[in-house]
Amino acid sequence: MDFSDVLIIIIVILALLCVGMYYLNKKGMKKMIQAQDFIDQNRTTVQIFVIDKRQEKPSPSNMRCFP
């Protein structure tokens, strides 16, 4: 096998990989669009209540030890 034969084989393999990746990407995009459509159709508004948890600075009144 000459260098040109090996080069042609490598080019053919790379072309097949590119075509395969293109079709897999196209299939994945269809699934992603379907999933996004489903999400958009079933979107609801939910009310969220946030409880603020802030840290207080240590002071003698909150540093008591409980038995």
Buried (B, 14 or more C-beta within 10 A) or exposed (E): EEEEEEEEEEEEEEEEEEEEEEEEEEEEEEEEEEEEEEEEEEEEEEEEEEEEEEEEEEEEEEEEEEE
